Amino acid sequence: MSFPAEPLRTPGADTGSVEDLPILAPQLRVLRRRASLTLEAAARAAGLSPAHLSRLETGQRQPSLPMLLGLARIYGTTVSELLGETVADRDAIVRAADMEPTAAGGWSYWQAGASGRGMQALRVHVPHGAQGDIVRVHPGEEWLYVLTGRLRLSLGDTTHVLAAGDSAHFDSLTPHRLAADGRDGTDLLFVHTLLQSPTAGLCIGPTTGVTP
């Protein structure tokens, strides 16, 4: 499997302010070193260029949610730990008041489950036009449930439009894209499993042109 030198994107796909994720930059470097990976090795496993990963680690670039998922898998950790969140105990209950929103690549998401589990649950808001060109391919499974709005889900060569109350459960090795099918965006419940194999790849790329 080959990877692009750097994630391809359209305007606005990865231009959020680094202030949205103040703890993430140093945390990425700490976790990479804890995994005994060089910048080049980690970048290659994530399908990024070393320069792009370096910009993430220095706070010059904000990652998208798929990048966070991929880096968490490569470093053998969770998105919560990448974001510097700590949970003393794996409490079975997650209270709404304890869910803090996080912005990544134009999406907003809330951790809806305990960290450190093999299955990670998120509540996600997908704005119209955000990351709709990104094709995702990675080991594991995904399940999603549309809470509000309409979701355009492409699985391989087939595109489905899901309304509130609809759900999808699929193998993540199927190339897939998610986009809001409406100006108001869409809200999802999203559950994923990522295999913790250091050799498994996360492929991210668009179907359109490249931004300089």
Contacts in CASP RR format, 6 or more apart in sequence:
PFRMAT RR
TARGET T0000
AUTHOR 0000-0000-0000
METHOD contacts of the structure
MODEL  1
MSFPAEPLRTPGADTGSVEDLPILAPQLRVLRRRASLTLEAAARAAGLSP
AHLSRLETGQRQPSLPMLLGLARIYGTTVSELLGETVADRDAIVRAADME
PTAAGGWSYWQAGASGRGMQALRVHVPHGAQGDIVRVHPGEEWLYVLTGR
LRLSLGDTTHVLAAGDSAHFDSLTPHRLAADGRDGTDLLFVHTLLQSPTA
GLCIGPTTGVTP
1 201 0 8 1.000
1 203 0 8 1.000
3 44 0 8 1.000
3 47 0 8 1.000
3 48 0 8 1.000
3 201 0 8 1.000
3 203 0 8 1.000
4 47 0 8 1.000
4 204 0 8 1.000
4 205 0 8 1.000
5 49 0 8 1.000
6 48 0 8 1.000
6 49 0 8 1.000
6 51 0 8 1.000
6 52 0 8 1.000
7 14 0 8 1.000
7 47 0 8 1.000
7 48 0 8 1.000
7 52 0 8 1.000
7 64 0 8 1.000
7 67 0 8 1.000
7 134 0 8 1.000
7 204 0 8 1.000
7 205 0 8 1.000
8 205 0 8 1.000
8 206 0 8 1.000
8 209 0 8 1.000
8 210 0 8 1.000
9 133 0 8 1.000
9 134 0 8 1.000
9 205 0 8 1.000
9 206 0 8 1.000
9 210 0 8 1.000
9 211 0 8 1.000
10 133 0 8 1.000
10 206 0 8 1.000
10 208 0 8 1.000
10 209 0 8 1.000
10 211 0 8 1.000
11 211 0 8 1.000
12 106 0 8 1.000
12 130 0 8 1.000
12 211 0 8 1.000
13 64 0 8 1.000
13 105 0 8 1.000
13 106 0 8 1.000
13 130 0 8 1.000
13 131 0 8 1.000
13 132 0 8 1.000
13 133 0 8 1.000
13 134 0 8 1.000
13 206 0 8 1.000
13 211 0 8 1.000
14 61 0 8 1.000
14 62 0 8 1.000
14 63 0 8 1.000
14 64 0 8 1.000
14 105 0 8 1.000
15 62 0 8 1.000
16 62 0 8 1.000
16 103 0 8 1.000
16 105 0 8 1.000
16 106 0 8 1.000
17 62 0 8 1.000
18 25 0 8 1.000
18 59 0 8 1.000
18 60 0 8 1.000
18 61 0 8 1.000
18 62 0 8 1.000
20 62 0 8 1.000
20 102 0 8 1.000
20 103 0 8 1.000
20 104 0 8 1.000
21 62 0 8 1.000
21 63 0 8 1.000
21 83 0 8 1.000
21 102 0 8 1.000
21 103 0 8 1.000
21 104 0 8 1.000
23 83 0 8 1.000
23 84 0 8 1.000
24 56 0 8 1.000
24 59 0 8 1.000
24 63 0 8 1.000
24 82 0 8 1.000
24 83 0 8 1.000
24 84 0 8 1.000
25 56 0 8 1.000
25 57 0 8 1.000
25 58 0 8 1.000
25 59 0 8 1.000
26 57 0 8 1.000
27 81 0 8 1.000
27 82 0 8 1.000
27 83 0 8 1.000
27 84 0 8 1.000
28 53 0 8 1.000
28 56 0 8 1.000
28 57 0 8 1.000
28 71 0 8 1.000
28 82 0 8 1.000
29 57 0 8 1.000
31 71 0 8 1.000
31 75 0 8 1.000
31 77 0 8 1.000
31 81 0 8 1.000
31 82 0 8 1.000
32 39 0 8 1.000
32 42 0 8 1.000
32 57 0 8 1.000
32 75 0 8 1.000
34 75 0 8 1.000
35 42 0 8 1.000
35 74 0 8 1.000
35 75 0 8 1.000
35 76 0 8 1.000
37 45 0 8 1.000
37 74 0 8 1.000
37 75 0 8 1.000
39 50 0 8 1.000
39 53 0 8 1.000
39 54 0 8 1.000
39 57 0 8 1.000
40 50 0 8 1.000
42 53 0 8 1.000
42 71 0 8 1.000
42 74 0 8 1.000
42 75 0 8 1.000
43 49 0 8 1.000
43 50 0 8 1.000
43 52 0 8 1.000
43 53 0 8 1.000
45 74 0 8 1.000
45 198 0 8 1.000
45 199 0 8 1.000
45 201 0 8 1.000
46 53 0 8 1.000
46 67 0 8 1.000
46 70 0 8 1.000
46 71 0 8 1.000
46 74 0 8 1.000
46 201 0 8 1.000
46 202 0 8 1.000
47 201 0 8 1.000
47 202 0 8 1.000
47 203 0 8 1.000
47 204 0 8 1.000
48 56 0 8 1.000
48 67 0 8 1.000
52 61 0 8 1.000
55 61 0 8 1.000
56 62 0 8 1.000
56 63 0 8 1.000
56 67 0 8 1.000
62 103 0 8 1.000
62 104 0 8 1.000
62 105 0 8 1.000
63 71 0 8 1.000
63 104 0 8 1.000
63 105 0 8 1.000
64 104 0 8 1.000
64 105 0 8 1.000
64 106 0 8 1.000
64 107 0 8 1.000
64 131 0 8 1.000
64 134 0 8 1.000
64 204 0 8 1.000
65 104 0 8 1.000
65 105 0 8 1.000
65 107 0 8 1.000
65 109 0 8 1.000
65 124 0 8 1.000
65 131 0 8 1.000
66 131 0 8 1.000
66 134 0 8 1.000
66 136 0 8 1.000
66 202 0 8 1.000
66 204 0 8 1.000
67 104 0 8 1.000
67 204 0 8 1.000
68 79 0 8 1.000
68 82 0 8 1.000
68 83 0 8 1.000
68 104 0 8 1.000
69 79 0 8 1.000
69 138 0 8 1.000
69 192 0 8 1.000
69 194 0 8 1.000
69 202 0 8 1.000
70 138 0 8 1.000
70 194 0 8 1.000
70 201 0 8 1.000
70 202 0 8 1.000
71 82 0 8 1.000
72 78 0 8 1.000
72 79 0 8 1.000
72 81 0 8 1.000
72 82 0 8 1.000
72 194 0 8 1.000
73 138 0 8 1.000
73 194 0 8 1.000
73 195 0 8 1.000
73 196 0 8 1.000
73 200 0 8 1.000
73 202 0 8 1.000
74 198 0 8 1.000
74 202 0 8 1.000
75 82 0 8 1.000
76 196 0 8 1.000
77 116 0 8 1.000
78 115 0 8 1.000
78 116 0 8 1.000
78 117 0 8 1.000
78 120 0 8 1.000
79 111 0 8 1.000
79 120 0 8 1.000
79 122 0 8 1.000
80 87 0 8 1.000
80 111 0 8 1.000
80 115 0 8 1.000
80 116 0 8 1.000
81 115 0 8 1.000
81 116 0 8 1.000
83 102 0 8 1.000
85 111 0 8 1.000
85 115 0 8 1.000
87 114 0 8 1.000
87 115 0 8 1.000
87 116 0 8 1.000
90 114 0 8 1.000
90 115 0 8 1.000
90 116 0 8 1.000
90 117 0 8 1.000
91 114 0 8 1.000
92 114 0 8 1.000
94 111 0 8 1.000
94 112 0 8 1.000
94 113 0 8 1.000
94 114 0 8 1.000
99 110 0 8 1.000
99 111 0 8 1.000
99 112 0 8 1.000
99 123 0 8 1.000
100 110 0 8 1.000
101 108 0 8 1.000
101 109 0 8 1.000
101 110 0 8 1.000
102 108 0 8 1.000
102 109 0 8 1.000
102 110 0 8 1.000
102 111 0 8 1.000
105 130 0 8 1.000
105 131 0 8 1.000
106 127 0 8 1.000
106 130 0 8 1.000
106 131 0 8 1.000
107 124 0 8 1.000
107 125 0 8 1.000
107 126 0 8 1.000
107 127 0 8 1.000
107 130 0 8 1.000
107 131 0 8 1.000
108 124 0 8 1.000
108 125 0 8 1.000
108 127 0 8 1.000
109 122 0 8 1.000
109 123 0 8 1.000
109 124 0 8 1.000
109 125 0 8 1.000
109 190 0 8 1.000
110 122 0 8 1.000
110 123 0 8 1.000
110 124 0 8 1.000
111 120 0 8 1.000
111 121 0 8 1.000
111 122 0 8 1.000
112 121 0 8 1.000
112 122 0 8 1.000
112 123 0 8 1.000
112 189 0 8 1.000
113 120 0 8 1.000
113 121 0 8 1.000
118 193 0 8 1.000
119 191 0 8 1.000
119 192 0 8 1.000
119 193 0 8 1.000
120 191 0 8 1.000
120 192 0 8 1.000
120 193 0 8 1.000
120 194 0 8 1.000
121 189 0 8 1.000
121 190 0 8 1.000
121 191 0 8 1.000
122 189 0 8 1.000
122 190 0 8 1.000
122 191 0 8 1.000
122 192 0 8 1.000
123 147 0 8 1.000
123 187 0 8 1.000
123 188 0 8 1.000
123 189 0 8 1.000
123 190 0 8 1.000
124 187 0 8 1.000
124 188 0 8 1.000
124 189 0 8 1.000
124 190 0 8 1.000
125 185 0 8 1.000
125 186 0 8 1.000
125 187 0 8 1.000
125 188 0 8 1.000
126 151 0 8 1.000
126 178 0 8 1.000
126 179 0 8 1.000
126 180 0 8 1.000
126 185 0 8 1.000
126 186 0 8 1.000
126 187 0 8 1.000
126 188 0 8 1.000
127 180 0 8 1.000
127 185 0 8 1.000
128 180 0 8 1.000
128 182 0 8 1.000
128 183 0 8 1.000
128 184 0 8 1.000
128 185 0 8 1.000
129 179 0 8 1.000
129 180 0 8 1.000
130 179 0 8 1.000
130 180 0 8 1.000
131 178 0 8 1.000
131 179 0 8 1.000
132 177 0 8 1.000
132 178 0 8 1.000
132 179 0 8 1.000
133 177 0 8 1.000
133 205 0 8 1.000
133 206 0 8 1.000
133 207 0 8 1.000
133 208 0 8 1.000
134 177 0 8 1.000
134 204 0 8 1.000
134 205 0 8 1.000
134 206 0 8 1.000
135 175 0 8 1.000
135 176 0 8 1.000
135 177 0 8 1.000
135 203 0 8 1.000
135 204 0 8 1.000
135 205 0 8 1.000
135 206 0 8 1.000
135 207 0 8 1.000
136 172 0 8 1.000
136 175 0 8 1.000
136 176 0 8 1.000
136 177 0 8 1.000
136 178 0 8 1.000
136 202 0 8 1.000
136 203 0 8 1.000
136 204 0 8 1.000
137 172 0 8 1.000
137 173 0 8 1.000
137 174 0 8 1.000
137 175 0 8 1.000
137 176 0 8 1.000
137 202 0 8 1.000
137 203 0 8 1.000
138 172 0 8 1.000
138 173 0 8 1.000
138 194 0 8 1.000
138 200 0 8 1.000
138 201 0 8 1.000
138 202 0 8 1.000
138 203 0 8 1.000
139 172 0 8 1.000
139 173 0 8 1.000
139 194 0 8 1.000
139 195 0 8 1.000
139 197 0 8 1.000
139 200 0 8 1.000
139 201 0 8 1.000
140 171 0 8 1.000
140 172 0 8 1.000
140 173 0 8 1.000
140 192 0 8 1.000
140 193 0 8 1.000
140 194 0 8 1.000
140 195 0 8 1.000
141 169 0 8 1.000
141 170 0 8 1.000
141 171 0 8 1.000
141 172 0 8 1.000
141 192 0 8 1.000
141 193 0 8 1.000
142 168 0 8 1.000
142 169 0 8 1.000
142 170 0 8 1.000
142 172 0 8 1.000
142 176 0 8 1.000
142 190 0 8 1.000
142 191 0 8 1.000
142 192 0 8 1.000
142 193 0 8 1.000
143 167 0 8 1.000
143 168 0 8 1.000
143 169 0 8 1.000
143 190 0 8 1.000
143 191 0 8 1.000
143 192 0 8 1.000
144 151 0 8 1.000
144 153 0 8 1.000
144 167 0 8 1.000
144 168 0 8 1.000
144 178 0 8 1.000
144 188 0 8 1.000
144 189 0 8 1.000
144 190 0 8 1.000
144 191 0 8 1.000
145 165 0 8 1.000
145 166 0 8 1.000
145 167 0 8 1.000
145 188 0 8 1.000
145 189 0 8 1.000
146 162 0 8 1.000
146 163 0 8 1.000
146 164 0 8 1.000
146 165 0 8 1.000
146 166 0 8 1.000
146 167 0 8 1.000
146 186 0 8 1.000
146 187 0 8 1.000
146 188 0 8 1.000
147 164 0 8 1.000
147 165 0 8 1.000
147 186 0 8 1.000
147 187 0 8 1.000
147 188 0 8 1.000
147 189 0 8 1.000
148 164 0 8 1.000
148 186 0 8 1.000
148 187 0 8 1.000
149 163 0 8 1.000
149 164 0 8 1.000
149 180 0 8 1.000
149 181 0 8 1.000
149 182 0 8 1.000
149 184 0 8 1.000
149 185 0 8 1.000
149 186 0 8 1.000
149 187 0 8 1.000
150 161 0 8 1.000
150 162 0 8 1.000
150 163 0 8 1.000
150 164 0 8 1.000
150 180 0 8 1.000
150 181 0 8 1.000
150 182 0 8 1.000
150 186 0 8 1.000
151 161 0 8 1.000
151 162 0 8 1.000
151 166 0 8 1.000
151 178 0 8 1.000
151 179 0 8 1.000
151 180 0 8 1.000
151 181 0 8 1.000
151 186 0 8 1.000
151 188 0 8 1.000
152 159 0 8 1.000
152 160 0 8 1.000
152 161 0 8 1.000
152 162 0 8 1.000
152 177 0 8 1.000
152 178 0 8 1.000
152 179 0 8 1.000
152 180 0 8 1.000
152 181 0 8 1.000
153 159 0 8 1.000
153 160 0 8 1.000
153 161 0 8 1.000
153 162 0 8 1.000
153 168 0 8 1.000
153 176 0 8 1.000
153 177 0 8 1.000
153 178 0 8 1.000
154 160 0 8 1.000
154 175 0 8 1.000
154 176 0 8 1.000
154 177 0 8 1.000
154 178 0 8 1.000
155 168 0 8 1.000
155 170 0 8 1.000
155 174 0 8 1.000
155 175 0 8 1.000
155 176 0 8 1.000
156 174 0 8 1.000
156 175 0 8 1.000
156 176 0 8 1.000
160 168 0 8 1.000
161 181 0 8 1.000
162 168 0 8 1.000
170 176 0 8 1.000
172 192 0 8 1.000
172 194 0 8 1.000
177 207 0 8 1.000
180 186 0 8 1.000
END
